């Protein structure tokens, strides 16, 4: 295992432990760990980002929002089993105050749900052979 893999595993373990301690949370906000986005940059892949509609367009994307999709979609009632969770990490603006985090979370969850809905529609269309009108 490379240093980058070990580092990534540690970050994932920290997120998993945080969600275990905060069993009702759907979103965790945390700083970007140094080197966290290195693999994406090496492969010339942009990190997924989210900028809320009410934020200043010049606001730095300097925080990670970790979203527990399992909790969001309510497939499981308990997140005690790490193998039963799916989490995505999105680069976003810094939200240090609780009221700002709440606003950000509301808009972020709506955006993620909209994207999942689009993907589900596309998947359904492909599996049935039907195509949606443009």
C-alpha distance (Angstrom), angle and dihedral (degrees) to the residues before:
residue distance angle dihedral
X1 . . .
X2 3.80 . .
X3 3.79 124.5 .
X4 3.80 89.2 -107.0
X5 3.82 90.9 52.8
X6 3.80 91.4 48.7
X7 3.79 90.4 48.2
X8 3.82 91.6 49.2
X9 3.80 90.6 48.4
X10 3.80 90.2 52.4
X11 3.82 91.8 50.8
X12 3.82 91.0 49.2
X13 3.81 90.4 48.1
X14 3.82 90.8 51.1
X15 3.81 90.7 51.4
X16 3.82 91.1 46.9
X17 3.81 91.5 50.4
X18 3.81 91.7 47.8
X19 3.81 92.0 53.0
X20 3.81 89.7 47.2
X21 3.80 89.5 55.8
X22 3.82 92.8 44.3
X23 3.79 101.2 46.9
X24 3.80 96.2 171.7
X25 3.83 96.6 47.7
X26 3.78 122.3 106.7
X27 3.81 98.6 -179.5
X28 3.79 131.5 39.8
X29 3.80 121.1 -165.0
X30 3.78 116.9 -156.0
X31 3.78 140.0 153.7
X32 3.77 119.6 -90.2
X33 3.79 108.5 -96.9
X34 3.81 114.0 -127.4
X35 3.80 107.5 -95.2
X36 3.81 93.7 11.8
X37 3.79 93.4 123.6
X38 3.83 96.6 39.2
X39 3.81 96.5 103.2
X40 3.78 91.2 51.7
X41 3.80 90.8 50.7
X42 3.82 91.8 47.5
X43 3.80 89.6 55.5
X44 3.82 91.9 41.1
X45 3.78 92.3 -117.9
X46 3.77 119.8 144.4
X47 3.77 116.4 -128.7
X48 3.79 113.7 -114.2
X49 3.79 107.7 -98.4
X50 3.77 138.9 -167.1
X51 3.77 127.2 -166.1
X52 3.81 114.8 -178.6
X53 3.78 116.8 -127.3
X54 3.81 92.2 -116.5
X55 3.81 96.9 52.9
X56 3.77 126.1 99.4
X57 3.81 109.6 -98.5
X58 3.80 89.3 -131.0
X59 3.83 93.6 55.2
X60 3.79 110.0 121.5
X61 3.79 118.7 -113.8
X62 3.79 95.8 -130.3
X63 3.77 106.4 142.1
X64 3.80 136.3 67.8
X65 3.78 121.1 -130.8
X66 3.81 108.9 -157.1
X67 3.79 109.2 -160.1
X68 3.79 121.3 -163.2
X69 3.79 101.3 -145.4
X70 3.79 92.6 -172.7
X71 3.77 90.5 61.0
X72 3.77 91.7 40.3
X73 3.78 92.2 53.8
X74 3.81 91.9 37.6
X75 3.79 94.0 -134.2
X76 3.79 91.7 141.0
X77 3.78 128.6 32.8
X78 3.80 93.5 -154.6
X79 3.79 128.7 48.2
X80 3.79 94.7 -167.6
X81 3.80 90.1 111.1
X82 3.82 110.1 71.3
X83 3.81 90.6 -162.4
X84 3.80 88.3 61.7
X85 3.78 96.9 61.1
X86 3.76 136.4 83.3
X87 3.78 118.8 -162.2
X88 3.76 131.8 -177.8
X89 3.78 126.6 -161.9
X90 3.79 120.6 -145.0
X91 3.79 129.0 -176.0
X92 3.79 110.4 -127.2
X93 3.79 144.9 153.9
X94 3.78 120.9 -66.7
X95 3.78 112.2 -93.8
X96 3.78 107.9 -175.5
X97 3.81 99.2 161.8
X98 3.80 122.1 71.5
X99 3.80 94.5 -127.3
X100 3.82 91.1 52.2
X101 3.82 90.5 46.8
X102 3.81 89.8 51.8
X103 3.82 91.9 51.3
X104 3.79 91.5 45.6
X105 3.80 92.3 47.2
X106 3.80 93.1 51.0
X107 3.79 93.6 52.1
X108 3.82 93.4 39.6
X109 3.80 92.6 52.7
X110 3.80 91.1 48.8
X111 3.80 90.3 51.3
X112 3.81 93.4 47.8
X113 3.81 91.4 47.6
X114 3.80 90.6 49.9
X115 3.82 91.0 51.6
X116 3.81 92.0 47.4
X117 3.79 89.7 49.7
X118 3.81 90.8 52.5
X119 3.81 91.1 48.6
X120 3.80 91.1 48.1
X121 3.81 90.8 50.1
X122 3.80 91.2 49.4
X123 3.80 91.4 47.3
X124 3.81 91.6 49.5
X125 3.81 91.3 47.7
X126 3.82 91.5 50.9
X127 3.81 94.7 46.9
X128 3.81 92.7 50.2
X129 3.77 95.1 40.3
X130 3.80 90.1 -121.2
X131 3.77 121.9 131.1
X132 3.76 125.6 -150.7
X133 3.77 118.3 -125.1
X134 3.78 113.0 -108.1
